[in-house]
Amino acid sequence: MNDSLPCPKCGSQYTYEQDHLQVCSQCFHEFDPNEMPLDENQIKDAFGNILQNGDTVMVIKDLPVKGAQKPIRSGTKVKNIKLKPDNDHNIDCRIEGFGAVALKSEFVKKVL
């Protein structure tokens, strides 16, 4: 197992060392691992990808909504999310047919 860091731009785990930099094999972003801020409040999706404000995510399982007749279906795309690192439901978003909803990051995956 290698000790490479995930890409800060796209969140990919597939990075490699070149000279003194790490290079992402997915988006080819180059970064210096010594200059990366260690952020304890990073929010990750169900697969470990780092989420950022404005990302698009997809719901990975049917989620019941209190007071609604139907659940949020698996595969529903949610655009332009807003992260709230201090809450249990750490994603604020708007879903068509439901309105404003708070989701847990463990039930979504980042759409690249």
C-alpha positions as CSV (number, residue, x, y, z in Angstrom):
1,M,0.0,0.0,0.0
2,N,1.4,3.4,-0.9
3,D,1.2,6.5,1.3
4,S,0.1,8.8,-1.4
5,L,-2.3,11.6,-0.5
6,P,-5.7,12.1,-2.2
7,C,-5.8,14.8,-4.8
8,P,-7.0,18.1,-3.3
9,K,-8.7,19.1,-6.6
10,C,-10.8,16.0,-7.5
11,G,-10.4,13.8,-4.4
12,S,-9.0,10.8,-6.4
13,Q,-6.9,8.3,-4.4
14,Y,-4.8,7.5,-7.4
15,T,-1.8,9.9,-7.0
16,Y,1.9,9.2,-7.5
17,E,5.1,10.9,-6.6
18,Q,7.1,12.8,-9.3
19,D,10.2,14.7,-8.1
20,H,9.1,16.5,-4.9
21,L,5.4,16.7,-6.0
22,Q,2.4,14.4,-6.0
23,V,0.5,14.1,-9.3
24,C,-3.1,13.0,-9.7
25,S,-3.5,10.3,-12.4
26,Q,-7.1,11.3,-12.9
27,C,-7.0,15.1,-13.4
28,F,-3.2,15.6,-13.6
29,H,-3.2,18.2,-10.8
30,E,0.3,18.6,-9.3
31,F,0.6,19.5,-5.6
32,D,3.2,19.7,-2.9
33,P,2.2,17.4,0.0
34,N,4.2,19.5,2.4
35,E,2.1,22.6,1.7
36,M,-1.3,20.9,1.9
37,P,-3.3,22.1,4.9
38,L,-4.5,19.3,7.1
39,D,-8.2,20.0,7.5
40,E,-10.0,17.9,10.1
41,N,-13.4,19.3,9.0
42,Q,-13.2,17.8,5.4
43,I,-16.4,16.2,4.4
44,K,-16.2,13.0,2.4
45,D,-18.8,11.1,0.5
46,A,-19.5,7.4,1.0
47,F,-16.5,6.4,-1.1
48,G,-14.0,8.8,0.5
49,N,-14.0,11.5,-2.1
50,I,-13.7,15.0,-0.7
51,L,-16.8,17.2,-1.1
52,Q,-16.7,20.9,-1.7
53,N,-19.4,23.6,-1.9
54,G,-21.1,23.6,-5.3
55,D,-20.4,19.9,-6.1
56,T,-22.9,17.6,-7.7
57,V,-23.7,14.4,-5.8
58,M,-25.9,11.4,-6.3
59,V,-27.9,9.7,-3.6
60,I,-26.8,6.0,-3.2
61,K,-29.8,4.6,-1.4
62,D,-33.5,5.4,-1.0
63,L,-33.9,7.9,1.9
64,P,-37.2,8.3,3.7
65,V,-38.3,11.9,4.3
66,K,-40.3,12.7,7.3
67,G,-43.7,14.1,6.3
68,A,-43.3,13.1,2.6
69,Q,-45.3,10.4,0.8
70,K,-42.3,9.0,-1.1
71,P,-38.6,8.6,-0.3
72,I,-35.7,10.3,-2.1
73,R,-34.8,7.7,-4.7
74,S,-31.4,6.1,-5.1
75,G,-29.7,7.7,-8.2
76,T,-31.2,11.2,-7.6
77,K,-28.7,13.8,-8.7
78,V,-28.3,16.9,-6.4
79,K,-26.6,19.9,-7.8
80,N,-24.9,22.8,-6.1
81,I,-24.6,21.4,-2.6
82,K,-23.7,23.5,0.5
83,L,-21.5,21.9,3.2
84,K,-22.2,22.4,6.9
85,P,-19.3,20.7,8.7
86,D,-20.6,21.2,12.2
87,N,-23.9,19.3,11.7
88,D,-24.9,15.7,11.6
89,H,-26.7,16.2,8.3
90,N,-23.7,18.0,6.8
91,I,-25.1,18.8,3.3
92,D,-27.7,21.4,2.6
93,C,-29.3,21.2,-0.9
94,R,-32.5,21.6,-2.9
95,I,-34.1,18.6,-4.5
96,E,-36.7,18.9,-7.2
97,G,-40.0,17.6,-5.8
98,F,-38.9,17.8,-2.2
99,G,-37.5,21.4,-1.8
100,A,-34.8,22.2,0.7
101,V,-33.3,19.1,2.3
102,A,-30.4,18.3,4.6
103,L,-28.5,15.1,3.8
104,K,-25.7,13.0,5.4
105,S,-22.6,12.7,3.3
106,E,-22.5,9.0,4.0
107,F,-25.5,8.5,1.7
108,V,-24.1,10.3,-1.4
109,K,-21.4,9.9,-3.9
110,K,-19.6,12.7,-5.7
111,V,-20.4,12.9,-9.5
112,L,-17.1,13.7,-11.2
